Amino acid sequence: MLNERNEEGIIIAEFDHGKVNSITLETLRKLKGIVKRANEDASIRGIILTGAGRTFSGGFDLPMFLGFKDVEEVAAFIQEEDEILTELFMCRKPVVSAINGHAVAGGLIVAMASDYRIVKNHPKINLGMSEIKIGLPLSIAQSEIMRFGFDSNKRFTDVMYFGKMVNVEAAKQLDLVDEVVEEAELMNRAKKIVAKWIDNPGRSFIKLKEGLRKPIADRITKRLAEEEWRDSLNCFFDKDVRGSLEFVMSMM
């Protein structure tokens, strides 16, 4: 589920599903609709992504992953998910992630697709990518978006290859987030960033963002169309990978 409200012309989109605000296909489709509205409605100034309760998002919904019957089902999900992630990445208005708690795996990928990431200062918040420990690769859009967010192959490999969870200060050093703020300032700061970027003559932010990101979006689209990426999806049915997914799900 993705809760939605409008504050000062800014759409607040709040992940709210299960214990860890996991991301389902329904969540992604609702996010797609929010991005479309932000693109088309001049009264919408931007989007803030956040999470219900004390978690931003623990990633894609594990029961959904375990429920896939065959590679074709996985491929259909990845195709749609990658297209929606690319639309989020290319949203014409500012997108700010107000990270109020854990942001892990798919939750962090969604945050990295935004233009700016602000995390609440709390010693128990963890951020990171656990895919290598579970046995799942990144999709084309996920990989391109994460790499763009880091702007560094070294940062990318430090996070992806080690699969470590890090605290907010380490996340700042790794460029997982742009700012660390106190809880009381989280949403206000996110709104200020949106306003600072969009409320300029001619909304010049829109063209600046398009010029920066469109080559990446074009590359994602080209790779999805031309590469044999479906061949890697058999991993979803590997015995050890499914065991890892089941173990992680049991711990939630």
Sequence and secondary structure as in RCSB ss.txt:
>XXXX:A:sequence
MLNERNEEGIIIAEFDHGKVNSITLETLRKLKGIVKRANEDASIRGIILTGAGRTFSGGFDLPMFLGFKDVEEVA
AFIQEEDEILTELFMCRKPVVSAINGHAVAGGLIVAMASDYRIVKNHPKINLGMSEIKIGLPLSIAQSEIMRFGF
DSNKRFTDVMYFGKMVNVEAAKQLDLVDEVVEEAELMNRAKKIVAKWIDNPGRSFIKLKEGLRKPIADRITKRLA
EEEWRDSLNCFFDKDVRGSLEFVMSMM
>XXXX:A:secstr
 EEEEEETTEEEEEE  TTTT B HHHHHHHHHHHHHHHH TT  EEEEEESTTEEE  B HHHHHH  SHHHHH
HHHHHHHHHHHHHHT SS EEEEE SEEETHHHHHHHTSSEEEEE  TT  EE  HHHHT    HHHHHHHHHHH
T HHHHHHHHHH  EE HHHHHHTTS SEEE GGGHHHHHHHHHHHHHSSGGGTHHHHHHHHHHHHHHHHHHHHH
HS GGGGGGGGG HHHHHHHHHHHHH 
